[in-house]
Amino acid sequence: MKKTISLILMITMIASVMVSCGNSENKRPAVASESLYVSAVENLSDDFILGIDVSSVLAEEASGVRYYGFDGEEKDLFAILAESGVTDIRVRVWNDPFDANGNGYGGGNCDMEAAVEIGKRATANGMGLIVDFHYSDFWADPGKQMVPKAWKNMGIEEKSAALYEYTKDSLNQLKEAGVSVRMVSLGNETNGAMCGEKKWFGIQSLMSAGSKAVREVLPDALIAVHFANPEKSGSYADYAWRLDYYSVDYDVFASSYYPYWHGTLENLSQVLSEVAETYQKKVMVMETSYAFTAEDTDFSGNTISAGSAITKDYPFTVQGQANAFRNVVDTIVNHTTNGIGVVYWEGAWITVGTESYEKNAELWEKNGSGWASSFAAEYDPDDAGKYYGGSAVDNQAFFDAEGHALESLKVFGLMKNGNAVEPVADAVMDTDLTVDLNGKIELPAAVDAVFTDDSKQQIPVVWKVTDAELQNMYGKAGVYEIEGEAGDMKAVCRIRMIEFNFLQNDSFETADLTGWVLNETGHADELYVEDKQTDSLSGSFHMHFWSAAENSVEFSLEQTPQDLTPGDYKFGISIMGGDCGETEIYAYAKINGETVATAPMKVTGYNEWDTGRIDRITVSEGDRLTVGIFVKCAGEGNGAWGKIDDATLNSIS
């Protein structure tokens, strides 16, 4: 009898160990797809973290959301995720996301009680838990790092002690519930601020207090710090240096990486590898996502839509979503030093209903299943209190509006060995034509299509436009959009009727200064052509400058077009920027080296473009015309910065 009991105990212990390890020590589950193309990620180990954040799930389920597996049958979300190859679940934790009457702020009302329940369900399905302490009562990100209500008037020593006790108590709750905690994140996107602290002495004190609690309660769990904006030059090197300077105890330097805003994968791997190699740390992507459609399904606007000013490297399709995620994983596995994982953000946060805004709003308010409720106004009056509503990422989930799993979810399980089905056209890329007002519109006979293997090929197109409609565009400046059909898919051609621009590389889209001459008379820290669509007036590239020291920004950028015919011309060039202090900025025109006209310009803030215009420049036979911009900034101590884009030189004769 004792031997039987001992055997049972041994089997139970082995099962417990297998559960506590999640999928990290086991082979990835077998996943099959007849339609999803997935290139194998070489060197993808079984212990690499392929996680997904589902922090809103309890509020979603309370609001009536149900999830369905690939067979169409209703199933527990965590079981669907585990069977698809997800290894870990991430959950955000807010200290007290409720008002005095118990009304939740929204965003899933993610307190520790919710985290324990989510953690138990993750563990029961063989997945580890990544605990994301925001150390706030609501959203913490680069734009805001608010102190919890209960800690509002505390000095740094008292607050650090409170954070230590809170972290320790929270982790003990998870431990006592049998939750398998893989990792603990000390803050969320803490770009130079955390829990109300905006100086690094305070930030490091809080992080060290949290780290101490983790080491005491869960010594085997990894400790992560988490930042955003890897595209910002030098920022990650600076954060890592400060963490090392203050001897903050952590294991993983984690980054958010959203392809829409955060630069190239090459830059991501470079900045993370630099941290890993300099400080011998593990690195990972803690948040990423991509849209499978541009459509909104819950009557509350999405972060990403058809009209968003973003970088769109993949089509908004199920396959595009899978390719985007797969390529981030490949970057961390094969091109980044000490890369240990990638986590997809809120992959199950779908609409709570498709009938009306009013009915959805009732559920958002009652259960916290929208990104924010009206009750959040007491804590965050300037953002959530004004713009509360539903899910802003329902079009980036791995489930459709009815809760059915999308084929793209299988990418988690298919990346190990790949799934090379026959590639087919997945989406047609938009066509852009720029035509002189008096030129001829020549529509292409073929358009670029993105195939499921992420390759691009041309396919025939039939445009739905008449000759009379095309003729009506001549002589009228503007952007005209026509539709067509290519391989049973919608094609779009935008025809931009403009005055001819005599400048070469007018928008810096050659990714360099081709055609331009840069004369630097200062000593700016940064002065180059930058690839960042969200900071461009048009296209993806622009001229960028930044410098920390006072009176260090001074330069001119000019061009001398060739073979101009005699006549009258007009010139324009645009700039935006900030922190510039006293400035001297102007557009200018020179004839044979002598300045003949200038137009004063100014910088006032981000995305506030000012265009310097010279309305008439007369060029005679044999004249050499030079046009450009002069920039001189004293700076305000934060680093004068700016962007220059869209230069034009048009004939007015």
C-alpha positions as CSV (number, residue, x, y, z in Angstrom):
1,M,0.0,0.0,0.0
2,K,2.8,2.4,0.9
3,K,4.6,1.6,-2.4
4,T,1.3,2.4,-4.3
5,I,1.0,5.7,-2.5
6,S,4.6,6.6,-3.2
7,L,4.2,5.8,-6.9
8,I,1.1,8.0,-7.0
9,L,3.0,10.8,-5.3
10,M,5.9,10.4,-7.7
11,I,3.6,10.5,-10.8
12,T,1.9,13.6,-9.3
13,M,5.2,15.3,-8.7
14,I,6.4,14.6,-12.2
15,A,3.1,15.9,-13.7
16,S,3.4,19.0,-11.5
17,V,7.0,19.6,-12.8
18,M,5.9,19.2,-16.4
19,V,3.0,21.6,-15.9
20,S,5.2,24.1,-14.1
21,C,7.7,24.1,-16.9
22,G,5.0,24.8,-19.5
23,N,5.9,24.0,-23.1
24,S,9.4,25.3,-22.6
25,E,10.8,21.8,-22.0
26,N,8.6,19.9,-24.4
27,K,8.4,19.6,-28.1
28,R,6.1,22.1,-29.7
29,P,2.6,20.7,-30.5
30,A,1.9,19.4,-34.0
31,V,0.1,22.1,-36.0
32,A,-1.1,21.8,-39.6
33,S,-2.5,24.2,-42.2
34,E,-3.5,23.8,-45.8
35,S,-3.4,27.5,-46.5
36,L,-1.0,29.4,-44.2
37,Y,2.5,29.8,-45.7
38,V,5.2,29.9,-43.0
39,S,8.9,29.9,-43.6
40,A,10.8,27.9,-41.1
41,V,12.7,29.8,-38.4
42,E,16.0,28.0,-38.3
43,N,17.5,27.5,-34.9
44,L,14.2,28.0,-33.1
45,S,14.7,26.1,-29.8
46,D,11.9,24.5,-27.8
47,D,12.6,26.8,-24.9
48,F,12.3,30.0,-26.9
49,I,9.3,32.0,-25.6
50,L,6.5,32.4,-28.0
51,G,4.0,34.2,-25.8
52,I,0.8,36.1,-26.1
53,D,-0.8,38.7,-23.9
54,V,-4.5,38.1,-23.1
55,S,-4.9,40.4,-20.2
56,S,-8.4,41.4,-21.2
57,V,-9.8,37.8,-21.4
58,L,-11.7,37.7,-18.1
59,A,-13.5,41.0,-19.0
60,E,-14.2,39.7,-22.5
61,E,-15.7,36.5,-21.2
62,A,-17.8,38.4,-18.7
63,S,-19.1,40.4,-21.6
64,G,-20.3,37.3,-23.5
65,V,-17.3,36.7,-25.7
66,R,-16.7,33.1,-26.6
67,Y,-13.8,31.5,-28.4
68,Y,-13.8,28.8,-31.0
69,G,-11.1,26.4,-32.2
70,F,-10.1,25.7,-35.8
71,D,-12.9,23.0,-35.9
72,G,-15.5,25.6,-35.2
73,E,-16.3,24.3,-31.8
74,E,-16.4,26.5,-28.7
75,K,-13.3,25.9,-26.5
76,D,-11.4,27.5,-23.7
77,L,-9.1,30.2,-25.0
78,F,-6.1,28.9,-23.1
79,A,-6.5,25.4,-24.6
80,I,-6.7,26.9,-28.1
81,L,-3.5,28.9,-27.6
82,A,-1.6,26.0,-26.1
83,E,-2.6,23.7,-29.0
84,S,-1.5,26.4,-31.4
85,G,2.0,26.5,-30.1
86,V,1.9,29.4,-27.6
87,T,4.3,28.7,-24.7
88,D,3.6,31.6,-22.3
89,I,0.8,33.9,-21.3
90,R,1.5,37.6,-20.4
91,V,-0.7,39.5,-18.1
92,R,-0.5,43.1,-17.0
93,V,-1.2,44.0,-13.4
94,W,-2.5,47.3,-12.1
95,N,-2.5,48.0,-8.3
96,D,-6.1,49.2,-8.0
97,P,-8.0,49.8,-11.3
98,F,-11.3,50.6,-9.5
99,D,-12.9,53.7,-8.1
100,A,-14.2,54.0,-4.5
101,N,-17.5,52.4,-5.6
102,G,-15.9,49.4,-7.1
103,N,-16.4,50.5,-10.7
104,G,-13.5,49.3,-12.9
105,Y,-11.4,51.6,-15.1
106,G,-11.5,49.2,-18.0
107,G,-8.8,47.6,-20.0
108,G,-9.7,44.3,-18.5
109,N,-9.7,45.6,-14.9
110,C,-6.4,43.8,-14.5
111,D,-5.6,43.6,-10.8
112,M,-3.8,40.8,-9.0
113,E,-7.0,38.8,-8.5
114,A,-7.4,38.7,-12.3
115,A,-3.8,37.8,-12.8
116,V,-4.0,34.9,-10.4
117,E,-7.0,33.5,-12.3
118,I,-5.3,34.0,-15.7
119,G,-2.2,32.4,-14.3
120,K,-4.0,29.4,-13.1
121,R,-5.6,28.8,-16.4
122,A,-2.3,29.3,-18.2
123,T,-0.6,26.8,-15.9
124,A,-3.4,24.3,-16.3
125,N,-2.7,24.3,-20.0
126,G,1.0,23.9,-19.7
127,M,2.0,27.5,-20.3
128,G,4.2,29.8,-18.2
129,L,3.1,33.2,-17.0
130,I,4.8,36.5,-17.6
131,V,3.8,39.0,-15.0
132,D,3.8,42.6,-16.2
133,F,3.7,45.0,-13.2
134,H,2.7,48.5,-14.4
135,Y,3.1,49.9,-10.9
136,S,0.2,52.1,-11.7
137,D,-3.6,51.9,-11.3
138,F,-4.1,52.1,-15.0
139,W,-2.2,52.2,-18.3
140,A,1.6,52.9,-18.1
141,D,3.5,53.6,-21.3
142,P,6.1,56.1,-22.6
143,G,3.4,58.8,-22.5
144,K,2.4,58.4,-18.9
145,Q,3.7,56.6,-15.8
146,M,1.2,57.5,-13.1
147,V,1.7,56.7,-9.4
148,P,-1.0,54.5,-7.8
149,K,-3.6,56.3,-5.7
150,A,-2.4,54.6,-2.5
151,W,1.3,55.8,-3.1
152,K,0.5,59.3,-4.3
153,N,2.1,61.3,-1.6
154,M,5.0,59.0,-0.8
155,G,8.7,60.0,-1.0
156,I,11.0,57.7,-2.9
157,E,12.1,55.6,0.1
158,E,8.5,55.0,1.3
159,K,7.3,54.3,-2.2
160,S,10.1,51.8,-2.8
161,A,9.2,50.0,0.4
162,A,5.6,49.9,-0.6
163,L,6.5,48.6,-4.1
164,Y,8.6,45.9,-2.5
165,E,5.8,44.8,-0.2
166,Y,3.2,44.9,-3.0
167,T,5.4,42.9,-5.4
168,K,6.2,40.3,-2.7
169,D,2.6,39.9,-1.7
170,S,1.4,39.7,-5.3
171,L,4.0,37.0,-6.2
172,N,3.2,35.0,-3.1
173,Q,-0.5,35.0,-4.2
174,L,0.6,33.5,-7.5
175,K,2.9,31.1,-5.8
176,E,0.3,29.9,-3.4
177,A,-2.2,29.4,-6.3
178,G,0.3,27.1,-8.0
179,V,0.9,29.4,-10.9
180,S,4.0,28.7,-13.0
181,V,5.7,32.1,-13.3
182,R,8.3,32.3,-16.0
183,M,9.2,36.0,-15.8
184,V,8.4,39.2,-14.0
185,S,8.5,42.6,-15.6
186,L,9.4,45.6,-13.4
187,G,7.3,48.2,-15.1
188,N,5.8,48.6,-18.6
189,E,7.6,50.7,-21.3
190,T,9.5,52.7,-18.7
191,N,11.1,55.2,-21.1
192,G,12.7,57.5,-18.5
193,A,9.8,57.4,-16.1
194,M,8.1,54.9,-13.7
195,C,5.4,55.0,-11.1
196,G,5.5,58.8,-11.0
197,E,9.3,59.0,-10.9
198,K,11.0,60.9,-13.7
199,K,14.6,60.8,-12.6
200,W,16.7,57.7,-12.8
201,F,17.7,57.7,-9.1
202,G,14.0,57.2,-8.3
203,I,13.4,54.8,-11.1
204,Q,16.3,52.5,-10.2
205,S,15.3,52.6,-6.5
206,L,11.8,51.3,-7.5
207,M,13.2,48.7,-9.9
208,S,15.7,47.4,-7.3
209,A,12.9,47.1,-4.7
210,G,10.8,45.0,-7.2
211,S,13.8,42.9,-8.1
212,K,14.5,42.1,-4.5
213,A,11.0,40.9,-4.0
214,V,11.1,38.6,-7.1
215,R,14.4,37.1,-6.0
216,E,13.0,36.3,-2.6
217,V,9.7,34.8,-3.6
218,L,10.5,33.3,-7.1
219,P,14.2,32.9,-7.3
220,D,13.9,30.9,-10.6
221,A,11.8,33.5,-12.4
222,L,13.5,35.8,-14.9
223,I,13.4,39.5,-14.1
224,A,12.8,41.8,-17.0
225,V,12.9,45.5,-17.6
226,H,10.8,46.8,-20.5
227,F,11.3,49.8,-22.8
228,A,9.8,51.1,-26.1
229,N,10.9,53.1,-29.1
230,P,14.0,51.1,-30.3
231,E,14.1,53.4,-33.3
232,K,15.1,56.4,-31.2
233,S,18.9,56.6,-31.7
234,G,21.0,55.9,-28.6
235,S,18.0,55.4,-26.2
236,Y,18.5,51.7,-25.4
237,A,22.2,52.1,-24.9
238,D,21.5,55.0,-22.5
239,Y,18.8,53.0,-20.5
240,A,21.1,49.9,-20.3
241,W,24.1,52.1,-19.1
242,R,22.0,53.7,-16.4
243,L,20.7,50.3,-15.2
244,D,24.3,49.1,-15.0
245,Y,25.5,52.3,-13.3
246,Y,22.9,51.8,-10.5
247,S,23.5,48.0,-10.4
248,V,19.9,47.2,-11.0
249,D,19.5,43.4,-10.7
250,Y,17.7,42.1,-13.8
251,D,18.1,39.3,-16.4
252,V,16.2,40.4,-19.5
253,F,16.2,43.7,-21.4
254,A,12.8,43.7,-23.2
255,S,11.6,45.9,-26.0
256,S,8.2,46.7,-27.6
257,Y,8.3,46.5,-31.3
258,Y,5.4,47.5,-33.4
259,P,6.4,47.5,-37.1
260,Y,4.1,50.5,-37.7
261,W,6.2,52.9,-35.6
262,H,9.4,51.3,-34.3
263,G,11.7,51.3,-37.3
264,T,13.3,48.4,-39.0
265,L,14.0,44.9,-37.8
266,E,17.7,45.4,-38.6
267,N,17.8,48.3,-36.2
268,L,15.9,46.3,-33.6
269,S,18.4,43.5,-33.7
270,Q,21.3,46.0,-33.6
271,V,20.2,47.9,-30.5
272,L,19.2,44.8,-28.6
273,S,22.4,42.9,-29.5
274,E,24.4,45.9,-28.3
275,V,22.8,45.7,-24.9
276,A,23.2,41.9,-24.8
277,E,26.8,42.0,-25.7
278,T,27.8,45.0,-23.5
279,Y,26.1,43.9,-20.3
280,Q,25.6,40.1,-20.9
281,K,21.9,40.3,-20.7
282,K,19.1,38.3,-22.3
283,V,16.9,40.3,-24.7
284,M,13.4,39.8,-26.1
285,V,10.4,41.5,-27.7
286,M,7.8,41.9,-25.0
287,E,5.1,43.4,-27.3
288,T,4.4,43.2,-31.0
289,S,1.3,42.9,-33.2
290,Y,0.0,43.4,-36.7
291,A,-3.5,43.9,-38.2
292,F,-5.2,41.2,-40.3
293,T,-7.8,43.7,-41.5
294,A,-8.2,47.5,-41.7
295,E,-11.9,47.1,-40.6
296,D,-13.2,48.0,-37.2
297,T,-15.7,45.6,-35.7
298,D,-16.8,47.1,-32.4
299,F,-17.9,50.6,-33.4
300,S,-15.0,52.1,-31.5
301,G,-12.0,53.3,-33.5
302,N,-8.8,51.2,-33.8
303,T,-5.2,52.3,-33.3
304,I,-4.5,51.0,-36.9
305,S,-6.9,51.6,-39.7
306,A,-6.8,52.2,-43.5
307,G,-6.0,55.9,-43.1
308,S,-3.4,55.6,-40.3
309,A,-0.1,57.3,-40.9
310,I,2.1,54.3,-40.4
311,T,4.7,52.1,-42.0
312,K,2.9,49.2,-43.7
313,D,5.4,46.5,-44.5
314,Y,2.8,43.7,-44.8
315,P,-0.7,43.7,-46.2
316,F,-3.5,43.8,-43.6
317,T,-4.5,40.1,-44.2
318,V,-4.4,36.9,-42.1
319,Q,-1.2,35.9,-44.0
320,G,0.3,39.4,-43.6
321,Q,-0.3,39.2,-39.8
322,A,1.5,35.8,-39.7
323,N,4.4,36.9,-41.8
324,A,4.9,40.0,-39.6
325,F,5.0,38.0,-36.4
326,R,7.2,35.3,-38.0
327,N,9.8,37.8,-39.1
328,V,10.0,39.4,-35.7
329,V,10.7,35.9,-34.2
330,D,13.3,35.2,-36.9
331,T,15.0,38.4,-36.1
332,I,15.3,37.7,-32.4
333,V,16.3,34.0,-33.0
334,N,18.8,34.4,-35.8
335,H,20.0,38.0,-35.9
336,T,20.0,39.1,-32.2
337,T,22.5,38.2,-29.5
338,N,21.0,36.3,-26.5
339,G,17.4,36.6,-27.9
340,I,15.0,34.5,-25.8
341,G,11.5,35.3,-26.9
342,V,8.7,37.3,-28.6
343,V,5.3,38.1,-27.1
344,Y,2.3,39.1,-29.1
345,W,0.2,41.8,-27.5
346,E,-3.6,41.3,-26.7
347,G,-4.2,38.6,-29.4
348,A,-7.7,37.8,-28.1
349,W,-9.1,41.3,-27.4
350,I,-12.0,41.3,-29.9
351,T,-15.3,43.0,-30.0
352,V,-17.9,42.2,-27.3
353,G,-20.7,42.5,-29.8
354,T,-21.4,43.4,-33.4
355,E,-24.9,44.9,-33.1
356,S,-24.4,48.5,-32.0
357,Y,-22.1,50.9,-30.2
358,E,-24.7,51.5,-27.4
359,K,-25.0,47.8,-26.5
360,N,-21.2,47.4,-26.6
361,A,-20.7,50.5,-24.4
362,E,-22.9,49.0,-21.7
363,L,-20.6,45.9,-21.5
364,W,-17.4,48.0,-21.6
365,E,-18.7,50.1,-18.7
366,K,-20.0,47.1,-16.7
367,N,-17.2,44.6,-17.2
368,G,-14.2,46.7,-18.2
369,S,-13.9,45.0,-21.6
370,G,-13.1,48.3,-23.5
371,W,-9.7,50.0,-23.4
372,A,-11.1,52.4,-20.8
373,S,-14.4,53.2,-19.0
374,S,-15.8,56.5,-18.0
375,F,-14.9,55.7,-14.4
376,A,-11.2,56.0,-15.3
377,A,-11.7,59.8,-15.5
378,E,-11.0,60.2,-11.8
379,Y,-7.5,58.7,-12.3
380,D,-6.7,59.7,-15.8
381,P,-8.9,62.7,-16.8
382,D,-6.8,63.9,-19.7
383,D,-6.8,60.7,-21.7
384,A,-9.0,57.8,-20.6
385,G,-11.5,60.2,-19.1
386,K,-12.1,61.9,-22.4
387,Y,-11.6,59.1,-25.0
388,Y,-12.9,55.9,-23.2
389,G,-14.4,53.2,-25.4
390,G,-13.9,49.7,-26.8
391,S,-11.1,47.6,-28.0
392,A,-8.6,49.6,-30.1
393,V,-6.9,46.4,-31.4
394,D,-9.8,44.1,-32.4
395,N,-8.4,44.1,-35.9
396,Q,-5.0,42.9,-34.6
397,A,-6.3,39.9,-32.7
398,F,-5.8,36.2,-33.8
399,F,-9.6,35.8,-33.7
400,D,-12.4,37.2,-35.8
401,A,-15.3,39.3,-34.5
402,E,-17.3,36.1,-33.6
403,G,-14.3,34.6,-31.7
404,H,-13.2,32.0,-34.3
405,A,-9.5,31.4,-34.4
406,L,-7.8,32.8,-37.5
407,E,-5.4,30.6,-39.5
408,S,-2.6,33.1,-38.6
409,L,-2.7,31.8,-35.0
410,K,-1.1,28.6,-36.2
411,V,2.1,30.5,-37.0
412,F,3.2,29.8,-33.4
413,G,3.3,26.1,-34.0
414,L,4.4,26.1,-37.6
415,M,7.5,28.3,-37.3
416,K,9.7,25.4,-36.0
417,N,9.6,23.4,-39.2
418,G,7.8,25.7,-41.6
419,N,4.7,25.2,-43.8
420,A,5.7,25.6,-47.4
421,V,2.3,25.4,-49.2
422,E,2.0,26.7,-52.7
423,P,2.2,30.5,-52.6
424,V,-0.7,32.4,-53.9
425,A,-1.4,36.1,-54.3
426,D,-2.6,37.5,-51.0
427,A,-3.0,41.2,-51.6
428,V,-2.5,43.9,-54.3
429,M,-0.3,46.8,-53.5
430,D,-1.6,50.2,-54.2
431,T,-0.2,52.0,-57.2
432,D,0.8,55.6,-57.0
433,L,1.3,57.7,-60.1
434,T,2.6,61.3,-60.2
435,V,1.7,63.1,-63.4
436,D,2.4,66.7,-64.5
437,L,-0.7,68.8,-64.9
438,N,-0.2,68.9,-68.7
439,G,1.3,65.4,-69.0
440,K,-0.2,62.1,-70.1
441,I,-1.7,59.6,-67.7
442,E,-0.5,56.1,-68.5
443,L,-2.0,53.5,-66.3
444,P,0.1,50.3,-65.7
445,A,-1.1,47.0,-67.3
446,A,0.2,45.1,-64.2
447,V,0.4,45.8,-60.5
448,D,2.5,44.4,-57.7
449,A,0.9,41.7,-55.6
450,V,2.2,40.3,-52.3
451,F,2.1,36.6,-52.2
452,T,1.6,34.4,-49.2
453,D,5.4,33.6,-49.0
454,D,6.0,37.4,-48.7
455,S,7.4,37.7,-52.2
456,K,6.2,40.3,-54.7
457,Q,5.2,39.6,-58.3
458,Q,3.3,41.5,-60.9
459,I,-0.1,40.4,-62.0
460,P,-2.4,41.8,-64.8
461,V,-4.9,44.5,-63.8
462,V,-8.0,45.9,-65.4
463,W,-8.8,49.5,-64.4
464,K,-12.4,50.6,-64.1
465,V,-12.1,54.1,-65.5
466,T,-13.2,55.8,-68.8
467,D,-11.1,57.9,-71.1
468,A,-13.5,60.8,-70.4
469,E,-12.8,60.5,-66.6
470,L,-9.1,60.5,-67.2
471,Q,-9.3,63.5,-69.5
472,N,-11.2,65.4,-66.7
473,M,-8.1,65.1,-64.5
474,Y,-5.8,67.1,-66.7
475,G,-5.0,70.6,-65.6
476,K,-6.6,70.1,-62.2
477,A,-4.2,69.6,-59.3
478,G,-5.2,67.0,-56.8
479,V,-5.2,63.3,-56.0
480,Y,-7.6,61.1,-57.9
481,E,-8.3,57.5,-56.9
482,I,-9.5,54.8,-59.3
483,E,-10.2,51.1,-58.8
484,G,-9.4,48.0,-60.7
485,E,-9.4,44.3,-60.5
486,A,-6.3,42.1,-60.4
487,G,-6.6,38.4,-59.8
488,D,-10.1,38.7,-58.2
489,M,-8.7,41.3,-55.8
490,K,-9.3,45.0,-55.6
491,A,-6.6,47.2,-57.0
492,V,-6.2,50.9,-56.3
493,C,-4.3,53.5,-58.2
494,R,-3.9,57.0,-56.8
495,I,-3.1,59.6,-59.5
496,R,-1.4,62.7,-58.2
497,M,-1.7,65.5,-60.6
498,I,0.9,68.1,-59.8
499,E,3.0,70.9,-61.2
500,F,6.3,69.5,-62.4
501,N,9.0,69.6,-59.8
502,F,12.4,70.5,-61.3
503,L,14.2,69.4,-58.1
504,Q,15.9,66.0,-57.9
505,N,15.2,63.8,-54.9
506,D,12.7,66.4,-53.7
507,S,11.4,64.2,-50.8
508,F,14.7,62.4,-50.0
509,E,13.1,59.1,-51.1
510,T,16.4,57.9,-52.5
511,A,17.4,57.4,-48.8
512,D,20.4,59.7,-49.3
513,L,21.2,63.3,-50.3
514,T,21.4,62.6,-54.1
515,G,21.0,66.0,-55.8
516,W,21.5,68.0,-52.6
517,V,24.6,69.7,-51.1
518,L,24.8,69.9,-47.3
519,N,26.9,72.7,-45.9
520,E,27.4,72.2,-42.1
521,T,28.8,75.2,-40.3
522,G,27.8,73.9,-36.8
523,H,28.5,70.6,-35.1
524,A,25.1,68.8,-34.7
525,D,25.1,65.4,-33.1
526,E,22.8,64.0,-35.8
527,L,22.3,65.3,-39.4
528,Y,21.2,62.8,-42.0
529,V,18.4,61.4,-44.1
530,E,16.1,59.4,-41.9
531,D,13.7,56.6,-42.7
532,K,10.6,57.1,-40.6
533,Q,7.3,57.5,-42.3
534,T,5.4,58.9,-39.3
535,D,7.8,61.8,-39.1
536,S,7.7,62.5,-42.9
537,L,5.5,65.0,-44.6
538,S,5.2,62.5,-47.5
539,G,6.9,59.2,-48.3
540,S,9.1,57.5,-45.8
541,F,12.3,59.6,-45.8
542,H,13.2,63.1,-44.7
543,M,16.2,65.2,-43.6
544,H,16.7,64.9,-39.9
545,F,18.7,67.0,-37.4
546,W,19.2,66.8,-33.6
547,S,21.8,68.1,-31.3
548,A,22.1,68.4,-27.5
549,A,24.5,71.2,-27.1
550,E,23.5,74.8,-27.4
551,N,24.3,76.7,-30.6
552,S,25.4,73.5,-32.3
553,V,22.8,73.4,-35.1
554,E,23.8,75.4,-38.1
555,F,23.7,74.2,-41.7
556,S,22.3,74.8,-45.2
557,L,20.8,72.3,-47.6
558,E,20.6,73.4,-51.2
559,Q,20.3,72.2,-54.8
560,T,21.2,73.6,-58.2
561,P,18.9,72.1,-60.8
562,Q,20.3,71.5,-64.3
563,D,19.1,72.7,-67.7
564,L,16.4,75.1,-66.5
565,T,14.8,77.1,-69.3
566,P,14.5,80.9,-68.8
567,G,11.3,81.9,-67.1
568,D,9.7,82.4,-63.7
569,Y,9.7,79.8,-61.0
570,K,8.4,79.3,-57.4
571,F,10.2,77.5,-54.6
572,G,8.9,75.8,-51.4
573,I,10.3,73.6,-48.7
574,S,8.9,72.4,-45.4
575,I,10.2,71.9,-41.8
576,M,8.9,70.9,-38.4
577,G,10.7,70.5,-35.1
578,G,11.0,71.5,-31.5
579,D,13.2,72.5,-28.5
580,C,15.0,74.9,-30.9
581,G,14.9,78.1,-28.8
582,E,16.0,81.1,-30.7
583,T,16.2,80.3,-34.4
584,E,17.2,81.7,-37.8
585,I,15.5,79.5,-40.4
586,Y,14.6,80.5,-43.9
587,A,14.2,79.3,-47.5
588,Y,16.4,81.0,-50.0
589,A,17.0,81.4,-53.8
590,K,20.4,82.4,-55.3
591,I,21.1,83.4,-58.9
592,N,24.7,82.8,-59.9
593,G,25.7,82.6,-56.2
594,E,23.9,85.8,-55.1
595,T,20.9,85.6,-52.8
596,V,17.9,87.1,-54.6
597,A,15.0,86.1,-52.2
598,T,14.4,84.6,-48.8
599,A,11.3,83.4,-46.9
600,P,11.4,83.2,-43.1
601,M,10.4,79.9,-41.4
602,K,9.8,78.6,-37.9
603,V,9.5,75.4,-35.9
604,T,6.7,75.1,-33.3
605,G,6.2,71.4,-32.5
606,Y,5.8,67.8,-33.6
607,N,3.9,67.4,-36.9
608,E,3.4,71.2,-37.2
609,W,4.9,71.7,-40.6
610,D,5.9,75.2,-41.8
611,T,6.5,75.8,-45.5
612,G,8.8,78.5,-46.7
613,R,7.6,79.9,-50.1
614,I,9.3,82.1,-52.6
615,D,6.6,83.0,-55.0
616,R,8.7,84.3,-58.0
617,I,12.3,83.8,-59.1
618,T,13.2,85.0,-62.5
619,V,15.8,82.9,-64.4
620,S,17.4,84.4,-67.5
621,E,19.4,82.8,-70.2
622,G,22.6,81.4,-68.8
623,D,21.6,81.9,-65.1
624,R,22.4,79.2,-62.5
625,L,19.6,79.0,-59.9
626,T,20.3,77.5,-56.5
627,V,17.5,77.0,-53.9
628,G,17.7,75.7,-50.4
629,I,17.1,76.1,-46.7
630,F,19.3,77.6,-43.9
631,V,18.8,76.4,-40.3
632,K,20.4,77.8,-37.2
633,C,19.0,76.9,-33.7
634,A,20.3,78.0,-30.3
635,G,18.4,75.1,-28.5
636,E,16.5,75.0,-25.2
637,G,18.6,72.4,-23.4
638,N,16.6,69.3,-24.4
639,G,18.3,69.0,-27.8
640,A,17.1,71.0,-30.8
641,W,15.5,68.8,-33.4
642,G,13.8,69.0,-36.7
643,K,12.7,67.3,-40.0
644,I,12.9,68.8,-43.5
645,D,10.8,67.4,-46.3
646,D,9.0,68.0,-49.7
647,A,11.0,70.7,-51.6
648,T,9.4,72.0,-54.8
649,L,10.5,74.1,-57.7
650,N,7.8,74.8,-60.2
651,S,7.5,76.8,-63.3
652,I,4.9,79.7,-63.3
653,S,5.6,80.9,-66.8
